[in-house]
Amino acid sequence: MLSSDVAFSCDQWVSVQCLLWPSYRCRGRLFSPTDTAGNQMVAGSFSLRVVLVCRTDSQYPVGHRQNNLQAASAHRCRDTGVESLSARLVGTAQREASMNQVSTQTVTHLPKAAWCSAKHYLKKQQPRPSGPTAESVLDTVLEQYSEESTVFVHIGLRDINTALDTDPYAAILDKLRSAFDSILVPGFTKSFRETGVFDLEETPPELGAFSGLFFEEATARTPDPLHSVLIEGPYRFEGCVFRDTFSPNGCYGQLSEDNVLCLNIGTPWLVSTQLHYIERVCDVPYAETVEIDGELRVNGTVSQITQRNYDKNNYLYFWNRHGLRDAMVAAGVMDHYSLDGLNVMGVRAGDMQEFLVPKIEADPYYLVT
């Protein structure tokens, strides 16, 4: 059993519930904090205990994906007469440990990974201060990338709307068109994992309002049923492997090879699909490549396909987005501007890979702790 106490401040109640990989189970809650007398604390610091138990069944070797790993995070529940949930979890963990072989080597990273994920979840719930931003300031930032012909963008329209006080989609698209010859936008459709159906022309992007609007104007789209790329302009992925999303021979491998500029505008933190590609290249221990069978429809033609893509517990192994941003900015790999609360981040795909690969080789969990 491993346990780790961490403390943080929170001004609102937060409930966190998640499922790990199919063979893992994690149900955690951050309850309303209470003091030692059981009185509710509306705000302030409180402790979170992360208890981790790894049971090694004789059928599986230690560290195998089928191990019965349970992770629980809890704090004292406010319900009168109910013993501390944290204490109950610790007791359960002790009983598990007494009945089963327990390996600590394979789970020593989990307290840091769980804590990293919890911090980002809390930050996501908190309001982000932002104010009007002069368009000329944003224009000046974009002008420094004038030598780049192609950009891959992740856009947060809500913050852009607050900053520019105008139609955020039209305004930012106009600026991108003025600055770059080709604009690449995520056209992601995670529902393919459940439905097994993807229509290149008809299935709309499911992540991000900007992508949904850009879908109507894009002149091309890659035939990846999970992580397609919407394209406006001459840039193409000719000769790429489309059935293995994060293969070095795939689209994201080409973006890295071409050192394409990746730009975040209006996102609360670093957003980069290239990180999935880097995890694949580095063969990180918390993610694997899986095959998903389904149906691809292109211009009315239906094909049966098998798509290779990543699989991991995104709740537990959530990228340390703030830490990665700060590390790359400090190393001169990334630019970060906060324009009265409007975040603008720029990093080239190949430069990011060159910086992160040695870090991951030294610590396989570098991206998530």
C-alpha positions in Angstrom: 0.0 0.0 0.0 1.2 3.5 -0.8 -0.3 6.6 0.6 0.5 10.2 0.0 -0.8 13.3 1.8 -1.1 16.5 -0.2 -2.7 19.9 0.6 -4.3 22.5 -1.6 -6.8 25.3 -1.4 -10.2 25.3 -3.0 -13.1 27.7 -2.8 -15.8 25.3 -4.1 -16.8 21.7 -3.7 -15.4 19.4 -6.3 -16.5 15.9 -7.1 -14.2 13.7 -9.1 -15.3 10.4 -10.4 -13.4 8.4 -13.0 -12.8 5.0 -14.5 -9.4 3.6 -15.2 -8.6 1.1 -17.9 -11.2 -1.7 -18.2 -9.2 -3.9 -15.8 -8.6 -1.0 -13.4 -11.2 0.8 -11.2 -10.9 4.1 -9.6 -13.6 6.0 -7.9 -12.6 9.1 -6.0 -14.3 12.0 -4.5 -13.0 15.2 -3.0 -15.7 15.9 -0.4 -16.5 19.2 1.2 -13.6 19.8 3.6 -14.3 19.6 7.3 -12.2 20.5 10.3 -11.4 18.1 13.1 -14.7 18.8 14.7 -16.6 17.9 11.6 -17.6 21.5 10.8 -17.8 22.4 7.2 -15.1 24.7 5.8 -16.3 26.8 2.9 -12.8 27.7 1.8 -9.2 27.1 2.8 -6.6 24.4 2.8 -7.3 20.8 3.4 -5.5 17.5 2.9 -6.1 14.9 0.3 -4.9 11.4 0.9 -4.2 9.2 -2.0 -4.2 5.5 -1.2 -2.9 3.0 -3.8 -3.2 -0.7 -3.7 -1.7 -3.1 -6.3 -2.8 -6.7 -6.1 -0.7 -9.2 -8.0 -2.8 -12.2 -9.1 -0.8 -15.4 -9.8 -2.3 -15.4 -13.3 -0.6 -12.1 -14.2 3.0 -10.8 -13.7 3.5 -7.7 -11.7 2.9 -4.6 -13.8 0.7 -6.4 -16.3 -2.3 -4.4 -17.5 -4.7 -6.9 -16.0 -3.5 -6.3 -12.4 -6.3 -5.4 -10.1 -5.1 -1.8 -9.4 -7.4 0.4 -7.3 -6.7 4.0 -6.6 -8.9 6.1 -4.3 -8.7 9.7 -3.2 -10.8 10.9 -0.3 -11.2 13.2 2.6 -13.4 13.1 5.6 -17.1 13.0 4.7 -19.4 15.5 6.3 -22.1 12.9 7.0 -22.7 12.6 10.7 -21.9 9.2 12.2 -20.0 8.0 9.2 -16.3 7.2 9.8 -13.7 9.0 7.8 -13.8 7.7 4.3 -10.0 8.1 4.2 -9.7 5.9 7.2 -12.0 3.3 5.7 -10.0 3.3 2.5 -6.7 2.9 4.4 -8.2 -0.1 6.3 -9.4 -1.7 3.1 -5.9 -1.2 1.6 -4.3 -2.8 4.6 -6.6 -5.8 4.4 -5.9 -6.1 0.7 -2.1 -6.0 1.4 -2.4 -8.7 4.0 -4.1 -11.0 1.6 -2.2 -10.4 -1.6 1.3 -9.8 -2.8 1.8 -6.1 -3.1 4.3 -4.4 -5.4 5.3 -0.8 -4.8 7.8 -0.4 -7.6 5.1 -0.4 -10.3 2.9 2.2 -8.6 5.4 4.7 -7.0 4.5 7.3 -9.8 0.8 7.2 -9.1 0.5 9.6 -6.2 2.2 12.3 -8.3 0.2 11.5 -11.4 -3.1 11.5 -9.4 -2.2 14.8 -7.7 -1.2 16.3 -11.0 -4.6 15.4 -12.5 -6.5 16.6 -9.5 -4.8 20.0 -9.6 -5.6 20.5 -13.3 -9.2 19.5 -12.7 -9.5 22.1 -9.9 -8.0 24.8 -12.1 -10.4 24.0 -14.9 -13.3 24.7 -12.6 -12.1 28.1 -11.5 -12.9 31.2 -13.4 -10.0 32.7 -15.5 -9.7 36.4 -15.3 -9.5 38.1 -18.7 -10.3 41.4 -20.1 -10.4 43.3 -23.4 -7.3 42.9 -25.5 -6.3 45.4 -28.2 -6.4 43.5 -31.5 -3.1 45.2 -32.5 -1.4 43.5 -29.6 -2.5 40.1 -30.8 -1.6 41.0 -34.4 1.9 41.9 -33.2 2.3 38.5 -31.5 1.2 36.6 -34.7 3.5 38.7 -36.9 6.5 37.1 -35.3 5.6 33.9 -37.0 5.4 35.6 -40.5 8.1 33.2 -41.8 5.9 30.2 -41.1 3.7 29.1 -44.0 1.7 26.4 -42.1 0.1 26.4 -38.6 -1.7 23.8 -36.6 -4.1 25.6 -34.2 -6.1 24.8 -31.0 -8.5 27.7 -30.4 -10.6 28.7 -27.4 -13.4 30.9 -28.7 -14.8 31.8 -25.3 -11.6 33.6 -24.2 -11.2 35.2 -27.6 -14.8 36.5 -27.5 -14.0 38.1 -24.1 -10.7 39.5 -25.3 -11.8 41.0 -28.7 -15.5 41.7 -28.0 -16.5 40.7 -31.5 -17.4 37.6 -33.5 -14.6 35.4 -32.2 -14.6 32.8 -35.0 -14.6 35.3 -37.8 -12.0 37.5 -36.1 -9.4 34.8 -35.3 -9.9 33.0 -38.7 -9.3 36.3 -40.5 -6.1 36.8 -38.6 -4.9 33.3 -39.2 -5.6 33.6 -42.9 -3.6 36.8 -43.0 -0.6 35.3 -41.3 -0.4 31.7 -42.8 -0.9 30.0 -46.2 -2.2 26.8 -44.7 -4.3 26.3 -41.5 -4.6 22.9 -39.9 -7.4 22.3 -37.3 -8.3 19.3 -35.2 -11.3 17.4 -36.6 -11.5 14.9 -33.9 -14.3 12.4 -33.5 -13.8 10.2 -30.4 -17.3 8.6 -30.9 -15.7 6.2 -33.4 -14.5 4.2 -30.5 -18.1 3.4 -29.7 -20.0 3.7 -33.0 -17.3 2.3 -35.3 -18.6 4.6 -38.1 -16.9 7.6 -39.6 -18.0 9.6 -42.7 -15.3 11.8 -44.0 -17.6 14.4 -45.4 -20.6 14.2 -43.0 -19.2 13.3 -39.5 -18.6 16.7 -37.7 -15.8 17.3 -35.3 -16.8 16.7 -31.7 -14.2 18.6 -29.7 -14.1 22.4 -29.8 -16.5 25.0 -31.2 -13.9 26.4 -33.6 -13.4 23.0 -35.2 -17.1 22.6 -35.7 -17.4 25.9 -37.5 -14.1 25.4 -39.5 -15.5 22.1 -40.7 -17.8 23.9 -43.0 -15.0 25.8 -44.6 -12.1 23.3 -44.8 -11.0 22.3 -48.2 -9.6 18.9 -47.1 -9.7 16.4 -44.3 -7.5 13.4 -43.5 -9.3 10.1 -43.4 -8.5 9.3 -39.7 -11.7 8.3 -37.9 -10.4 9.5 -34.6 -7.8 12.3 -35.1 -8.5 13.7 -38.5 -7.0 17.0 -39.5 -9.1 19.7 -41.2 -7.1 21.7 -43.8 -7.4 25.0 -45.5 -4.6 25.8 -47.9 -2.1 23.8 -49.9 -0.5 21.7 -47.1 -1.1 18.0 -47.6 -0.1 14.7 -45.9 0.8 12.9 -49.1 2.4 9.5 -48.5 1.4 9.3 -44.9 -0.1 6.2 -43.2 -3.6 7.0 -42.2 -4.6 3.8 -40.4 -2.0 4.2 -37.6 -2.7 7.6 -36.2 0.5 8.3 -34.2 2.9 6.2 -36.2 6.1 8.0 -37.1 4.9 7.5 -40.7 1.6 9.1 -40.0 0.3 12.7 -40.1 1.6 13.7 -36.7 5.0 12.2 -37.6 5.0 14.5 -40.6 4.1 17.5 -38.6 7.1 16.8 -36.4 9.4 16.1 -39.3 8.3 19.4 -41.0 8.6 21.2 -37.6 5.2 22.8 -38.2 4.2 25.6 -35.8 1.6 24.6 -33.3 -0.4 27.6 -31.9 -2.7 27.8 -29.0 -5.0 30.9 -28.8 -7.5 31.3 -26.0 -6.8 27.9 -24.4 -6.6 27.8 -20.6 -3.4 25.7 -20.8 -1.2 23.9 -23.2 -3.1 21.9 -25.7 -1.2 19.8 -28.1 -2.1 16.6 -29.9 1.6 16.1 -30.7 2.1 14.9 -27.1 0.2 11.7 -28.1 2.7 11.3 -30.9 5.6 11.8 -28.5 4.2 9.3 -26.1 4.0 6.8 -28.9 7.6 7.5 -30.1 8.9 7.1 -26.5 6.7 4.0 -25.8 5.6 5.4 -22.4 4.5 2.7 -19.9 1.0 4.2 -19.2 -0.2 4.2 -22.8 -0.6 1.5 -25.5 -1.5 1.2 -29.1 -4.8 -0.6 -29.7 -6.8 -1.6 -32.8 -10.3 -0.4 -33.4 -12.4 -1.9 -36.2 -15.0 0.1 -38.0 -16.5 1.6 -41.1 -15.0 4.4 -43.2 -17.3 6.2 -45.7 -15.7 8.5 -48.3 -17.8 9.9 -51.2 -20.4 7.2 -50.7 -17.9 4.4 -50.7 -17.8 2.2 -47.6 -14.7 0.5 -46.4 -14.0 -1.8 -43.4 -11.0 -0.5 -41.6 -8.8 -1.2 -38.6 -7.6 1.9 -37.0 -4.6 1.9 -34.7 -4.7 4.6 -32.0 -3.7 5.2 -28.4 -5.4 3.9 -25.3 -4.7 5.2 -21.7 -6.5 6.4 -18.7 -6.8 10.1 -19.5 -8.2 10.9 -16.1 -5.3 9.6 -14.1 -2.5 10.2 -16.6 -3.4 13.8 -17.4 -0.6 15.8 -18.9 1.1 18.3 -16.6 0.2 21.1 -19.0 1.3 24.0 -16.9 4.6 22.3 -15.9 5.3 21.3 -19.5 4.6 24.8 -20.7 6.8 26.4 -18.1 9.7 24.0 -18.8 9.5 24.6 -22.6 9.3 28.4 -22.1 12.3 28.3 -19.8 14.3 26.3 -22.4 13.4 28.7 -25.2 11.4 26.1 -27.0 7.9 27.7 -26.5 6.6 31.2 -26.6 3.9 32.1 -24.1 2.0 35.4 -24.0 -0.8 36.4 -21.6 -2.6 39.3 -23.2 -4.8 40.5 -20.4 -5.7 36.9 -19.7 -5.8 35.7 -23.3 -3.3 32.9 -23.6 -1.2 32.6 -26.8 1.3 29.8 -27.0 3.5 28.8 -29.9 5.8 25.8 -30.3 7.1 23.9 -33.3 6.3 20.2 -33.4 9.8 19.0 -34.1 11.4 21.3 -31.5 8.9 20.1 -28.9 9.8 16.4 -29.7 13.5 17.2 -29.5 13.1 18.8 -26.1 10.8 16.2 -24.5 12.2 12.9 -25.7 15.4 13.1 -23.5 13.2 14.1 -20.5 11.0 11.1 -21.0 13.9 8.7 -21.5 15.2 9.8 -18.1 11.7 9.6 -16.5 9.0 7.7 -18.5 6.3 9.6 -16.5 7.7 13.1 -17.2 4.6 14.2 -19.1 2.1 13.3 -16.4 3.8 14.2 -13.1 
